[in-house]
Amino acid sequence: MSLQASIGIQLFCVRGECGRDLPATLATVAQMGYRGAEPWGYRGEALEWMGQPAAQIRRMYDDHGLTCCGIHLATAALAENLPRTIDFCHALGCRFLVIAADRQRMGSMAGIEQLAGILNVAVEELDAHGMACGYHAHGFDFARIEGQVAWDALFSRTHPQVIMQLDIGNCAGGGGDPVATLKRFPGRARSVHLKEHGGAEDAAIGEGGIDWGAVFTACGEHQPVEWYVVEQGSDDGTGFDIPRRSLEALARMGITGGEARPRTP
C-alpha cells in the first residue's frame, strides 16, 4: 500500500474560529494548504450544522476548493437518524461517517457488541450510497474489558468495510500502541487522525513523543489511507498557529497531501 493520501483538518481543533465565522475559517484552512475539512458533533436531527443548511455549507466548501473528508457523528446519527444523516452527507459530498466517541458502550463487552451491531447494519446501508461508517479513537478505547483491549474487541466484531479511524495521539495517551494497532487491523484505516502526544501544551505535530516515521511507515505498508486528518489545536479551538505548524511539519516529513513518502528520520 502507498502513502498517497490527502491532508484534511478536523474542524473541532478550530471550533472557536468556526463559531465566530465559519466561511472565513474554511477560507483560512484552505489557504494554509489543507485539502479537506471534517465537521464534528452531528446527530442527524436536522439537515444543518452550526445553524447552516447543508447546501450552504457545501457552497462554502466548494468556494474554497475543500472536500468534506469525513464527519464526526453521535452514535444516534447512525442508530436512530440514518436516512437523514445520509441525506446530509450526500449534500456535503461526504463519504466517511465516523462516530466520534461512545464511552458508554465502549465500557463493557455488551456495549461493544451493541456498537459493533450498529456499525455493521449502517455500513451495509451506506454502501449503496458510496459511503462508509467508522469509529474514532479516544484514550478510553484502549482500556481492557474482560481481558481484551476494547478497541480490538470492537474491530474484531465489525465488518471489514467499517473504518478504523485511529487517532494516533489519543491511542498513545490511552496506553495503546498506534503502530501495533495499525498493523493489527490491516486495510481498515481509510482515514487516520494525526495528533501529537507528550509535547507541550501548544505543541504541533512533530513536537512531542510520537514516532511519526514509524506511524507513516505502518500506514504505507498496511493501510489504504485516503485522508490524514490533523486534529491539533489550542485548548479553546481558537487561532490557526498550531494547525499551520502541524501542516508545515508534515511537509518536512514528506507528507504533503499528494504522492507523499516519509523521509528517513
N, C-alpha and C positions, 0 to 999 in steps of 0.2 A: 504494500500500500504506500501511497505517496503522501507528501505533506502539502499538496495543493489544496488550500483552503482559504477562504476569505476571513477577514477580521471584522467582527462587529463589537458593539458595546451594549451591555445590559444597562438600560436607562435608569435603573434604581440607583446606580452609583452617581448619577447626576440628577436625582429626583428633585432636589431643591430648585435646580435650574428649570426642570420640566414644569414644576408648579408655577414658576414665575412667567415663563414664556416658552411654550413647547415648540413653536415653529423656529424660534431663534436657537433653541438648544439643538434641534435637529440640524439646523444650518451649521452650527459650530462643530458638531462632531463630524459632519461630512467634510468640512473644510480641514479638519485635523487629519483626515485620511481614513476614517472608519467607513467601511462599505455597507454595514448593516447596523440595525439598532433593534433591541429586544425590549418590548414593554413588560411591565410587571403588574401583578395584582388583579388580573382579570378573573371574574367569577361567572361570566356567562349570563348575567342578569339583564343586559341591555347591549344593543349594537353600538356601544360607545366606550371610550376610555378617557379618563380625565375630563369628562364633560364634553368631549368632542366626538361627533359621529364617525363611524368607521370610514366613510367615503372621504371626509375631510382629512382624517389622519393619513389616509393613503395619498391624497394630493400633497400633503406636507412631505411625505417620504419621496414621492416622485419628483417634487420640485428640487430636491437636493440630491437626487441620484442614489438614494438609500434603499436597501432591501429590508423588509421586516424579516429578520433572520431567525425568528422564533418568538414565542411569547410565554411568559411565566403565568401560570394559572393556579387558582384554587382547585382542589380536587373536585369540588361541586361543578365546576365548568365542564368536566368530563362525565361525572357520575349523574348529574341532575339536569344539566343545561346543554347537552352535547349538540343538538341541532342548531341552537342559537350561536354557540361557540364556533361551529363550523361556518355558519354564515358570516360571522365577524371576521374570522381568519381568512376566509375566501376574499372578502373585501380588501383586506390588508395585503393579500398575496403571501400570507404566512403559511409555511408548511410544517413547522415543528411546534407542537403544542405540549408544553412541558410543565408538569406540576412542580411548583416552586419548592414546596416542602409539605410534609404531612407528619408532624411529630407524633400525633396521637396514634395513628395507625402503625407507624414505624416502631412503636414502643412495645409491641407484642407480636408473637408469631401469628395469632389470629388476625390481628390488624394487617400484618404484612400480606397474608393470604387474601384478605379483602381488597387491599390496594392493588395487588397483582391482578386480581379478577377485574377490577375497574379498568386498569390499563389494557388488559388483553381484550376485553369487549370493545373498548374505544378504538384500539388500533385497527381492528377488523373493519369497523365502520369508516374510519378515516382513510383507509387505503383506497377506497373508491373515489375519494376526493383528492388524491395525490398528497395526502397529509400523513403525519405520524405523530404519536404522542410519546411522552417520556417522563422521566423523573430526574430532578436536580438534587445534588448532594449538599447536605449540611453535616456538621460535625456529629450530631446525634445519630446519623445514619450508620455510623461505624461502631456503635456500641454492640455488645454481644447480647443476643437474645437466645435463650436456651442453647447456649454454646456456639451459636453461629453469628457471624457479623450480619447485622440487619440488612445492610446494602447487598451483601452476597445472597442472602435469603430472598430478597426481592427479585434480583435479576436472574436468579436460578429458577424463578417461577413465572417469568414473563416471556412473552413471545419474542423471537429474535428481532422483530421489527420495532419493538419498544426501545426508544432511545435512552441510552445511559449517558445523561449529561453530567459527567463528573466535574465537580468544582475542585480544582487542584488544591487551593488553599484551605477550603472547608474540610476536605478529606484529611489533609495533613493535620489540621487543627483538631480533628476528632480522633486522632491516633491512628488513622489509616495510612496506607502506603499508596500514593497516587500511581506510581509506576507499576507496582504489582497489580493494582486494580485494573489498569488499562490492559495489562497482559492477560488477566484472568478472564475477561469477557471480551474477546476479540470480535470486531465487527459491529459493536453496539454503540460506539461513541461517535455519532454523526455530528454532534455539537459538544464542544468542551469549553467549560468556563475557566478562564485564566485569572487566578487570584493569588497573591503572594501570601506567605506565612512566615512569621518570625522576624519581620522587619519593624522599623519604627512606625509610629502612628501615621505618618504621612508618606509611608513607603510606596513606591511604584513597583510594578513588576520588575524583577531583577535586583531588587534592593533588600531582599530578605533571605530566607533559608532554603527556598525551593531550588532543586537542581533542574533547571529548565532544559538543559541539554538532554538529560535523561528522559524528561517528560516528552519532549518533541520527538525524540528517537522512538519511544514506545508508541506514540501516536502514529508515526510514519510506518512503523513495522506491523502494527496490529489493528489500527482503526481507520475507518473510512471517513475521517473528519472533513466536513464541509464548511463548518464555521468554528473559528476560535473566537469566543466571546469574552471580552475584557469586563470584569466586574471589580474594579479597583478605583475607589474614590474617597472623598473625605467622609468623616463620620456623619455629617448632616447632608451630604449629597449636593453641596454647593461647590462651585469652582470647577475648572477644567484642567488644572495643572497636573494632577495625578493621572487622569486618563491620557493626557498628552504625553507625559513622560513614559508611561507604560507602552504606548504605541511606538515611541522612539526606541525604547529598549528592545522591543520585539524586532524592530528593523535591524538593530545591531546584532541580534541573534540570527538574522537571516530569515525571520518570519515577517513577510511583507504583505501578505494577503494575495499574492499571486502564486507563482511557482516557487514556493518557499522551501528552503532547505536549511536545517540548523547548521550553523558553523561549529567547528570543533572548538570546545571551550578552551 
